[in-house]
Amino acid sequence: MKIDKKLMSIAEQLLGQVDNLGYQLDAMGVENQVNRHNLIAMMMFGQKRIEGEVDSLTARVESRIAQVESVIGLFQKYVKSGVDLAAYPATYALERLQGEA
């Protein structure tokens, strides 16, 4: 809790300085967009953009994982089919012998 209060105090001081800078620029006649609202908006925009990039990357990775799993499943089916096909003559003969006995 103490850390949160200190962090909020520091943030409030920083934003106060940003407001002061904007006021000083305005007093000198310099048109500016320096204020806490624009600063927060820019930070939030950056945060949302990063979140979007992470979501996009996550979707790509998950898509690739699904493709790899699909290929692995297909490969396993082919291997099982190949083993069944190779073993068919022996299993057929064994079944015929068991059926006659």
Backbone atoms as SQL, in Angstrom:
CREATE TABLE atoms (id INTEGER PRIMARY KEY, chain TEXT, resi INTEGER, resn TEXT, atom TEXT, x REAL, y REAL, z REAL);
INSERT INTO atoms VALUES
  (1, 'A', 1, 'MET', 'N', 0.809, -1.188, 0.000),
  (2, 'A', 1, 'MET', 'CA', 0.000, 0.000, 0.000),
  (3, 'A', 1, 'MET', 'C', 0.860, 1.263, 0.000),
  (4, 'A', 2, 'LYS', 'N', 1.951, 1.243, 0.761),
  (5, 'A', 2, 'LYS', 'CA', 2.813, 2.417, 0.818),
  (6, 'A', 2, 'LYS', 'C', 3.418, 2.710, -0.546),
  (7, 'A', 3, 'ILE', 'N', 3.755, 1.641, -1.268),
  (8, 'A', 3, 'ILE', 'CA', 4.360, 1.813, -2.593),
  (9, 'A', 3, 'ILE', 'C', 3.339, 2.441, -3.537),
  (10, 'A', 4, 'ASP', 'N', 2.090, 1.973, -3.464),
  (11, 'A', 4, 'ASP', 'CA', 1.043, 2.541, -4.320),
  (12, 'A', 4, 'ASP', 'C', 0.850, 4.028, -4.036),
  (13, 'A', 5, 'LYS', 'N', 0.848, 4.396, -2.766),
  (14, 'A', 5, 'LYS', 'CA', 0.667, 5.807, -2.409),
  (15, 'A', 5, 'LYS', 'C', 1.843, 6.645, -2.894),
  (16, 'A', 6, 'LYS', 'N', 3.069, 6.104, -2.741),
  (17, 'A', 6, 'LYS', 'CA', 4.249, 6.830, -3.223),
  (18, 'A', 6, 'LYS', 'C', 4.206, 6.976, -4.738),
  (19, 'A', 7, 'LEU', 'N', 3.830, 5.895, -5.401),
  (20, 'A', 7, 'LEU', 'CA', 3.764, 5.921, -6.866),
  (21, 'A', 7, 'LEU', 'C', 2.723, 6.923, -7.344),
  (22, 'A', 8, 'MET', 'N', 1.584, 6.937, -6.691),
  (23, 'A', 8, 'MET', 'CA', 0.540, 7.902, -7.055),
  (24, 'A', 8, 'MET', 'C', 1.010, 9.330, -6.778),
  (25, 'A', 9, 'SER', 'N', 1.731, 9.525, -5.687),
  (26, 'A', 9, 'SER', 'CA', 2.257, 10.855, -5.363),
  (27, 'A', 9, 'SER', 'C', 3.250, 11.316, -6.424),
  (28, 'A', 10, 'ILE', 'N', 4.124, 10.411, -6.833),
  (29, 'A', 10, 'ILE', 'CA', 5.115, 10.746, -7.871),
  (30, 'A', 10, 'ILE', 'C', 4.412, 11.040, -9.195),
  (31, 'A', 11, 'ALA', 'N', 3.422, 10.220, -9.527),
  (32, 'A', 11, 'ALA', 'CA', 2.683, 10.431, -10.773),
  (33, 'A', 11, 'ALA', 'C', 1.971, 11.777, -10.741),
  (34, 'A', 12, 'GLU', 'N', 1.375, 12.116, -9.604),
  (35, 'A', 12, 'GLU', 'CA', 0.670, 13.396, -9.482),
  (36, 'A', 12, 'GLU', 'C', 1.642, 14.568, -9.621),
  (37, 'A', 13, 'GLN', 'N', 2.840, 14.431, -9.038),
  (38, 'A', 13, 'GLN', 'CA', 3.844, 15.487, -9.166),
  (39, 'A', 13, 'GLN', 'C', 4.286, 15.626, -10.618),
  (40, 'A', 14, 'LEU', 'N', 4.491, 14.506, -11.277),
  (41, 'A', 14, 'LEU', 'CA', 4.903, 14.523, -12.678),
  (42, 'A', 14, 'LEU', 'C', 3.828, 15.186, -13.537),
  (43, 'A', 15, 'LEU', 'N', 2.583, 14.792, -13.321),
  (44, 'A', 15, 'LEU', 'CA', 1.499, 15.395, -14.101),
  (45, 'A', 15, 'LEU', 'C', 1.344, 16.881, -13.783),
  (46, 'A', 16, 'GLY', 'N', 1.592, 17.253, -12.546),
  (47, 'A', 16, 'GLY', 'CA', 1.563, 18.676, -12.181),
  (48, 'A', 16, 'GLY', 'C', 2.627, 19.454, -12.935),
  (49, 'A', 17, 'GLN', 'N', 3.806, 18.865, -13.087),
  (50, 'A', 17, 'GLN', 'CA', 4.874, 19.517, -13.845),
  (51, 'A', 17, 'GLN', 'C', 4.513, 19.616, -15.334),
  (52, 'A', 18, 'VAL', 'N', 3.855, 18.590, -15.850),
  (53, 'A', 18, 'VAL', 'CA', 3.410, 18.641, -17.249),
  (54, 'A', 18, 'VAL', 'C', 2.410, 19.778, -17.426),
  (55, 'A', 19, 'ASP', 'N', 1.468, 19.892, -16.474),
  (56, 'A', 19, 'ASP', 'CA', 0.504, 20.994, -16.532),
  (57, 'A', 19, 'ASP', 'C', 1.217, 22.345, -16.455),
  (58, 'A', 20, 'ASN', 'N', 2.202, 22.436, -15.589),
  (59, 'A', 20, 'ASN', 'CA', 2.966, 23.675, -15.435),
  (60, 'A', 20, 'ASN', 'C', 3.685, 24.018, -16.737),
  (61, 'A', 21, 'LEU', 'N', 4.298, 23.017, -17.364),
  (62, 'A', 21, 'LEU', 'CA', 4.980, 23.246, -18.641),
  (63, 'A', 21, 'LEU', 'C', 3.994, 23.757, -19.684),
  (64, 'A', 22, 'GLY', 'N', 2.822, 23.123, -19.754),
  (65, 'A', 22, 'GLY', 'CA', 1.799, 23.568, -20.701),
  (66, 'A', 22, 'GLY', 'C', 1.360, 24.992, -20.416),
  (67, 'A', 23, 'TYR', 'N', 1.204, 25.336, -19.143),
  (68, 'A', 23, 'TYR', 'CA', 0.809, 26.698, -18.753),
  (69, 'A', 23, 'TYR', 'C', 1.885, 27.706, -19.157),
  (70, 'A', 24, 'GLN', 'N', 3.153, 27.363, -18.900),
  (71, 'A', 24, 'GLN', 'CA', 4.261, 28.268, -19.243),
  (72, 'A', 24, 'GLN', 'C', 4.335, 28.483, -20.752),
  (73, 'A', 25, 'LEU', 'N', 4.181, 27.411, -21.526),
  (74, 'A', 25, 'LEU', 'CA', 4.200, 27.548, -22.983),
  (75, 'A', 25, 'LEU', 'C', 3.033, 28.412, -23.453),
  (76, 'A', 26, 'ASP', 'N', 1.883, 28.212, -22.845),
  (77, 'A', 26, 'ASP', 'CA', 0.702, 28.999, -23.198),
  (78, 'A', 26, 'ASP', 'C', 0.913, 30.468, -22.842),
  (79, 'A', 27, 'ALA', 'N', 1.548, 30.717, -21.708),
  (80, 'A', 27, 'ALA', 'CA', 1.814, 32.098, -21.276),
  (81, 'A', 27, 'ALA', 'C', 2.779, 32.794, -22.230),
  (82, 'A', 28, 'MET', 'N', 3.689, 32.041, -22.837),
  (83, 'A', 28, 'MET', 'CA', 4.639, 32.622, -23.791),
  (84, 'A', 28, 'MET', 'C', 4.028, 32.774, -25.174),
  (85, 'A', 29, 'GLY', 'N', 2.801, 32.291, -25.339),
  (86, 'A', 29, 'GLY', 'CA', 2.142, 32.421, -26.633),
  (87, 'A', 29, 'GLY', 'C', 2.430, 31.270, -27.579),
  (88, 'A', 30, 'VAL', 'N', 3.032, 30.227, -27.070),
  (89, 'A', 30, 'VAL', 'CA', 3.318, 29.066, -27.909),
  (90, 'A', 30, 'VAL', 'C', 2.110, 28.132, -27.841),
  (91, 'A', 31, 'GLU', 'N', 1.531, 27.856, -29.022),
  (92, 'A', 31, 'GLU', 'CA', 0.410, 26.924, -29.027),
  (93, 'A', 31, 'GLU', 'C', 0.963, 25.538, -28.752),
  (94, 'A', 32, 'ASN', 'N', 0.299, 24.850, -27.860),
  (95, 'A', 32, 'ASN', 'CA', 0.818, 23.538, -27.493),
  (96, 'A', 32, 'ASN', 'C', -0.310, 22.588, -27.177),
  (97, 'A', 33, 'GLN', 'N', 0.048, 21.362, -27.122),
  (98, 'A', 33, 'GLN', 'CA', -0.876, 20.307, -26.724),
  (99, 'A', 33, 'GLN', 'C', -0.315, 19.602, -25.492),
  (100, 'A', 34, 'VAL', 'N', 0.498, 20.324, -24.718),
  (101, 'A', 34, 'VAL', 'CA', 1.134, 19.732, -23.553),
  (102, 'A', 34, 'VAL', 'C', 0.208, 19.914, -22.350),
  (103, 'A', 35, 'ASN', 'N', -0.457, 18.846, -21.986),
  (104, 'A', 35, 'ASN', 'CA', -1.231, 18.818, -20.748),
  (105, 'A', 35, 'ASN', 'C', -1.401, 17.363, -20.329),
  (106, 'A', 36, 'ARG', 'N', -1.861, 17.171, -19.133),
  (107, 'A', 36, 'ARG', 'CA', -1.937, 15.804, -18.613),
  (108, 'A', 36, 'ARG', 'C', -2.925, 14.941, -19.393),
  (109, 'A', 37, 'HIS', 'N', -3.959, 15.536, -19.904),
  (110, 'A', 37, 'HIS', 'CA', -4.957, 14.765, -20.630),
  (111, 'A', 37, 'HIS', 'C', -4.397, 14.216, -21.944),
  (112, 'A', 38, 'ASN', 'N', -3.691, 15.064, -22.667),
  (113, 'A', 38, 'ASN', 'CA', -3.088, 14.607, -23.920),
  (114, 'A', 38, 'ASN', 'C', -1.973, 13.602, -23.658),
  (115, 'A', 39, 'LEU', 'N', -1.204, 13.821, -22.596),
  (116, 'A', 39, 'LEU', 'CA', -0.135, 12.885, -22.243),
  (117, 'A', 39, 'LEU', 'C', -0.719, 11.518, -21.897),
  (118, 'A', 40, 'ILE', 'N', -1.759, 11.511, -21.093),
  (119, 'A', 40, 'ILE', 'CA', -2.407, 10.250, -20.725),
  (120, 'A', 40, 'ILE', 'C', -3.017, 9.589, -21.958),
  (121, 'A', 41, 'ALA', 'N', -3.619, 10.386, -22.823),
  (122, 'A', 41, 'ALA', 'CA', -4.217, 9.838, -24.042),
  (123, 'A', 41, 'ALA', 'C', -3.153, 9.199, -24.930),
  (124, 'A', 42, 'MET', 'N', -2.004, 9.855, -25.050),
  (125, 'A', 42, 'MET', 'CA', -0.923, 9.278, -25.858),
  (126, 'A', 42, 'MET', 'C', -0.423, 7.979, -25.246),
  (127, 'A', 43, 'MET', 'N', -0.302, 7.943, -23.918),
  (128, 'A', 43, 'MET', 'CA', 0.165, 6.724, -23.258),
  (129, 'A', 43, 'MET', 'C', -0.853, 5.598, -23.433),
  (130, 'A', 44, 'MET', 'N', -2.129, 5.927, -23.306),
  (131, 'A', 44, 'MET', 'CA', -3.163, 4.908, -23.471),
  (132, 'A', 44, 'MET', 'C', -3.207, 4.407, -24.915),
  (133, 'A', 45, 'PHE', 'N', -3.021, 5.326, -25.867),
  (134, 'A', 45, 'PHE', 'CA', -2.969, 4.919, -27.270),
  (135, 'A', 45, 'PHE', 'C', -1.806, 3.959, -27.498),
  (136, 'A', 46, 'GLY', 'N', -0.650, 4.292, -26.934),
  (137, 'A', 46, 'GLY', 'CA', 0.511, 3.417, -27.059),
  (138, 'A', 46, 'GLY', 'C', 0.265, 2.062, -26.422),
  (139, 'A', 47, 'GLN', 'N', -0.373, 2.066, -25.260),
  (140, 'A', 47, 'GLN', 'CA', -0.669, 0.812, -24.576),
  (141, 'A', 47, 'GLN', 'C', -1.610, -0.049, -25.420),
  (142, 'A', 48, 'LYS', 'N', -2.656, 0.555, -25.953),
  (143, 'A', 48, 'LYS', 'CA', -3.616, -0.203, -26.768),
  (144, 'A', 48, 'LYS', 'C', -2.966, -0.706, -28.049),
  (145, 'A', 49, 'ARG', 'N', -2.079, 0.089, -28.608),
  (146, 'A', 49, 'ARG', 'CA', -1.386, -0.353, -29.824),
  (147, 'A', 49, 'ARG', 'C', -0.503, -1.555, -29.525),
  (148, 'A', 50, 'ILE', 'N', 0.209, -1.499, -28.408),
  (149, 'A', 50, 'ILE', 'CA', 1.059, -2.633, -28.015),
  (150, 'A', 50, 'ILE', 'C', 0.198, -3.860, -27.748),
  (151, 'A', 51, 'GLU', 'N', -0.927, -3.671, -27.063),
  (152, 'A', 51, 'GLU', 'CA', -1.823, -4.802, -26.802),
  (153, 'A', 51, 'GLU', 'C', -2.320, -5.403, -28.112),
  (154, 'A', 52, 'GLY', 'N', -2.634, -4.552, -29.076),
  (155, 'A', 52, 'GLY', 'CA', -3.072, -5.034, -30.382),
  (156, 'A', 52, 'GLY', 'C', -1.983, -5.827, -31.090),
  (157, 'A', 53, 'GLU', 'N', -0.764, -5.327, -31.027),
  (158, 'A', 53, 'GLU', 'CA', 0.363, -6.039, -31.647),
  (159, 'A', 53, 'GLU', 'C', 0.582, -7.387, -30.979),
  (160, 'A', 54, 'VAL', 'N', 0.484, -7.426, -29.652),
  (161, 'A', 54, 'VAL', 'CA', 0.653, -8.693, -28.924),
  (162, 'A', 54, 'VAL', 'C', -0.463, -9.666, -29.298),
  (163, 'A', 55, 'ASP', 'N', -1.703, -9.163, -29.381),
  (164, 'A', 55, 'ASP', 'CA', -2.822, -10.019, -29.783),
  (165, 'A', 55, 'ASP', 'C', -2.623, -10.563, -31.185),
  (166, 'A', 56, 'SER', 'N', -2.150, -9.716, -32.083),
  (167, 'A', 56, 'SER', 'CA', -1.895, -10.140, -33.459),
  (168, 'A', 56, 'SER', 'C', -0.814, -11.217, -33.500),
  (169, 'A', 57, 'LEU', 'N', 0.255, -10.993, -32.760),
  (170, 'A', 57, 'LEU', 'CA', 1.336, -11.975, -32.710),
  (171, 'A', 57, 'LEU', 'C', 0.853, -13.282, -32.102),
  (172, 'A', 58, 'THR', 'N', 0.058, -13.197, -31.048),
  (173, 'A', 58, 'THR', 'CA', -0.482, -14.394, -30.408),
  (174, 'A', 58, 'THR', 'C', -1.363, -15.168, -31.383),
  (175, 'A', 59, 'ALA', 'N', -2.185, -14.464, -32.132),
  (176, 'A', 59, 'ALA', 'CA', -3.051, -15.125, -33.110),
  (177, 'A', 59, 'ALA', 'C', -2.220, -15.826, -34.181),
  (178, 'A', 60, 'ARG', 'N', -1.157, -15.182, -34.640),
  (179, 'A', 60, 'ARG', 'CA', -0.294, -15.805, -35.650),
  (180, 'A', 60, 'ARG', 'C', 0.364, -17.061, -35.102),
  (181, 'A', 61, 'VAL', 'N', 0.869, -16.970, -33.876),
  (182, 'A', 61, 'VAL', 'CA', 1.541, -18.126, -33.260),
  (183, 'A', 61, 'VAL', 'C', 0.547, -19.271, -33.087),
  (184, 'A', 62, 'GLU', 'N', -0.640, -18.959, -32.579),
  (185, 'A', 62, 'GLU', 'CA', -1.647, -20.003, -32.386),
  (186, 'A', 62, 'GLU', 'C', -2.073, -20.618, -33.712),
  (187, 'A', 63, 'SER', 'N', -2.134, -19.806, -34.764),
  (188, 'A', 63, 'SER', 'CA', -2.474, -20.317, -36.087),
  (189, 'A', 63, 'SER', 'C', -1.394, -21.285, -36.574),
  (190, 'A', 64, 'ARG', 'N', -0.144, -20.905, -36.392),
  (191, 'A', 64, 'ARG', 'CA', 0.964, -21.788, -36.800),
  (192, 'A', 64, 'ARG', 'C', 0.969, -23.077, -35.984),
  (193, 'A', 65, 'ILE', 'N', 0.678, -22.972, -34.693),
  (194, 'A', 65, 'ILE', 'CA', 0.621, -24.168, -33.848),
  (195, 'A', 65, 'ILE', 'C', -0.475, -25.101, -34.343),
  (196, 'A', 66, 'ALA', 'N', -1.633, -24.544, -34.690),
  (197, 'A', 66, 'ALA', 'CA', -2.737, -25.355, -35.206),
  (198, 'A', 66, 'ALA', 'C', -2.341, -26.028, -36.524),
  (199, 'A', 67, 'GLN', 'N', -1.621, -25.296, -37.386),
  (200, 'A', 67, 'GLN', 'CA', -1.178, -25.881, -38.649),
  (201, 'A', 67, 'GLN', 'C', -0.205, -27.028, -38.405),
  (202, 'A', 68, 'VAL', 'N', 0.731, -26.831, -37.469),
  (203, 'A', 68, 'VAL', 'CA', 1.708, -27.879, -37.169),
  (204, 'A', 68, 'VAL', 'C', 1.008, -29.102, -36.585),
  (205, 'A', 69, 'GLU', 'N', 0.054, -28.879, -35.681),
  (206, 'A', 69, 'GLU', 'CA', -0.684, -29.995, -35.097),
  (207, 'A', 69, 'GLU', 'C', -1.474, -30.742, -36.169),
  (208, 'A', 70, 'SER', 'N', -2.020, -30.009, -37.123),
  (209, 'A', 70, 'SER', 'CA', -2.749, -30.639, -38.223),
  (210, 'A', 70, 'SER', 'C', -1.823, -31.515, -39.064),
  (211, 'A', 71, 'VAL', 'N', -0.651, -30.999, -39.375),
  (212, 'A', 71, 'VAL', 'CA', 0.319, -31.761, -40.166),
  (213, 'A', 71, 'VAL', 'C', 0.771, -32.997, -39.391),
  (214, 'A', 72, 'ILE', 'N', 0.990, -32.844, -38.087),
  (215, 'A', 72, 'ILE', 'CA', 1.401, -33.989, -37.261),
  (216, 'A', 72, 'ILE', 'C', 0.303, -35.050, -37.254),
  (217, 'A', 73, 'GLY', 'N', -0.957, -34.628, -37.098),
  (218, 'A', 73, 'GLY', 'CA', -2.073, -35.575, -37.122),
  (219, 'A', 73, 'GLY', 'C', -2.171, -36.300, -38.452),
  (220, 'A', 74, 'LEU', 'N', -2.000, -35.575, -39.545),
  (221, 'A', 74, 'LEU', 'CA', -2.033, -36.174, -40.873),
  (222, 'A', 74, 'LEU', 'C', -0.885, -37.164, -41.042),
  (223, 'A', 75, 'PHE', 'N', 0.296, -36.784, -40.585),
  (224, 'A', 75, 'PHE', 'CA', 1.457, -37.666, -40.664),
  (225, 'A', 75, 'PHE', 'C', 1.202, -38.953, -39.864),
  (226, 'A', 76, 'GLN', 'N', 0.618, -38.815, -38.668),
  (227, 'A', 76, 'GLN', 'CA', 0.327, -39.996, -37.850),
  (228, 'A', 76, 'GLN', 'C', -0.665, -40.915, -38.553),
  (229, 'A', 77, 'LYS', 'N', -1.680, -40.327, -39.225),
  (230, 'A', 77, 'LYS', 'CA', -2.641, -41.147, -39.967),
  (231, 'A', 77, 'LYS', 'C', -1.949, -41.900, -41.100),
  (232, 'A', 78, 'TYR', 'N', -1.056, -41.205, -41.822),
  (233, 'A', 78, 'TYR', 'CA', -0.333, -41.867, -42.909),
  (234, 'A', 78, 'TYR', 'C', 0.562, -42.979, -42.396),
  (235, 'A', 79, 'VAL', 'N', 1.222, -42.760, -41.282),
  (236, 'A', 79, 'VAL', 'CA', 2.087, -43.794, -40.712),
  (237, 'A', 79, 'VAL', 'C', 1.244, -44.991, -40.302),
  (238, 'A', 80, 'LYS', 'N', 0.117, -44.752, -39.633),
  (239, 'A', 80, 'LYS', 'CA', -0.758, -45.856, -39.203),
  (240, 'A', 80, 'LYS', 'C', -1.276, -46.612, -40.422),
  (241, 'A', 81, 'SER', 'N', -1.681, -45.878, -41.476),
  (242, 'A', 81, 'SER', 'CA', -2.150, -46.527, -42.701),
  (243, 'A', 81, 'SER', 'C', -1.039, -47.367, -43.323),
  (244, 'A', 82, 'GLY', 'N', 0.171, -46.811, -43.337),
  (245, 'A', 82, 'GLY', 'CA', 1.301, -47.544, -43.910),
  (246, 'A', 82, 'GLY', 'C', 1.613, -48.807, -43.125),
  (247, 'A', 83, 'VAL', 'N', 1.562, -48.713, -41.813),
  (248, 'A', 83, 'VAL', 'CA', 1.823, -49.891, -40.976),
  (249, 'A', 83, 'VAL', 'C', 0.723, -50.924, -41.184),
  (250, 'A', 84, 'ASP', 'N', -0.521, -50.475, -41.206),
  (251, 'A', 84, 'ASP', 'CA', -1.631, -51.411, -41.437),
  (252, 'A', 84, 'ASP', 'C', -1.515, -52.071, -42.804),
  (253, 'A', 85, 'LEU', 'N', -1.151, -51.298, -43.818),
  (254, 'A', 85, 'LEU', 'CA', -1.006, -51.838, -45.166),
  (255, 'A', 85, 'LEU', 'C', 0.148, -52.836, -45.240),
  (256, 'A', 86, 'ALA', 'N', 1.264, -52.517, -44.592),
  (257, 'A', 86, 'ALA', 'CA', 2.418, -53.420, -44.616),
  (258, 'A', 86, 'ALA', 'C', 2.134, -54.709, -43.836),
  (259, 'A', 87, 'ALA', 'N', 1.342, -54.595, -42.772),
  (260, 'A', 87, 'ALA', 'CA', 1.072, -55.770, -41.939),
  (261, 'A', 87, 'ALA', 'C', -0.136, -56.561, -42.433),
  (262, 'A', 88, 'TYR', 'N', -0.854, -56.056, -43.422),
  (263, 'A', 88, 'TYR', 'CA', -2.077, -56.708, -43.865),
  (264, 'A', 88, 'TYR', 'C', -1.872, -58.159, -44.297),
  (265, 'A', 89, 'PRO', 'N', -0.878, -58.469, -45.118),
  (266, 'A', 89, 'PRO', 'CA', -0.735, -59.879, -45.521),
  (267, 'A', 89, 'PRO', 'C', -0.547, -60.812, -44.314),
  (268, 'A', 90, 'ALA', 'N', 0.236, -60.387, -43.347),
  (269, 'A', 90, 'ALA', 'CA', 0.474, -61.246, -42.186),
  (270, 'A', 90, 'ALA', 'C', -0.779, -61.361, -41.326),
  (271, 'A', 91, 'THR', 'N', -1.482, -60.269, -41.110),
  (272, 'A', 91, 'THR', 'CA', -2.692, -60.330, -40.284),
  (273, 'A', 91, 'THR', 'C', -3.798, -61.101, -40.996),
  (274, 'A', 92, 'TYR', 'N', -3.872, -60.995, -42.313),
  (275, 'A', 92, 'TYR', 'CA', -4.873, -61.738, -43.071),
  (276, 'A', 92, 'TYR', 'C', -4.614, -63.237, -42.957),
  (277, 'A', 93, 'ALA', 'N', -3.352, -63.608, -43.129),
  (278, 'A', 93, 'ALA', 'CA', -2.997, -65.032, -43.029),
  (279, 'A', 93, 'ALA', 'C', -3.269, -65.546, -41.617),
  (280, 'A', 94, 'LEU', 'N', -2.934, -64.796, -40.610),
  (281, 'A', 94, 'LEU', 'CA', -3.152, -65.209, -39.225),
  (282, 'A', 94, 'LEU', 'C', -4.646, -65.356, -38.930),
  (283, 'A', 95, 'GLU', 'N', -5.454, -64.422, -39.416),
  (284, 'A', 95, 'GLU', 'CA', -6.894, -64.502, -39.212),
  (285, 'A', 95, 'GLU', 'C', -7.489, -65.724, -39.914),
  (286, 'A', 96, 'ARG', 'N', -6.987, -66.039, -41.089),
  (287, 'A', 96, 'ARG', 'CA', -7.467, -67.215, -41.831),
  (288, 'A', 96, 'ARG', 'C', -7.118, -68.506, -41.098),
  (289, 'A', 97, 'LEU', 'N', -5.886, -68.528, -40.543),
  (290, 'A', 97, 'LEU', 'CA', -5.486, -69.719, -39.801),
  (291, 'A', 97, 'LEU', 'C', -6.302, -69.879, -38.527),
  (292, 'A', 98, 'GLN', 'N', -6.579, -68.789, -37.855),
  (293, 'A', 98, 'GLN', 'CA', -7.373, -68.856, -36.623),
  (294, 'A', 98, 'GLN', 'C', -8.809, -69.231, -36.937),
  (295, 'A', 99, 'GLY', 'N', -9.313, -68.775, -38.063),
  (296, 'A', 99, 'GLY', 'CA', -10.680, -69.101, -38.467),
  (297, 'A', 99, 'GLY', 'C', -10.845, -70.581, -38.807),
  (298, 'A', 100, 'GLU', 'N', -9.811, -71.201, -39.321),
  (299, 'A', 100, 'GLU', 'CA', -9.874, -72.637, -39.692),
  (300, 'A', 100, 'GLU', 'C', -9.720, -73.516, -38.455),
  (301, 'A', 101, 'ALA', 'N', -9.100, -73.016, -37.423),
  (302, 'A', 101, 'ALA', 'CA', -8.838, -73.873, -36.263),
  (303, 'A', 101, 'ALA', 'C', -10.013, -74.025, -35.349);
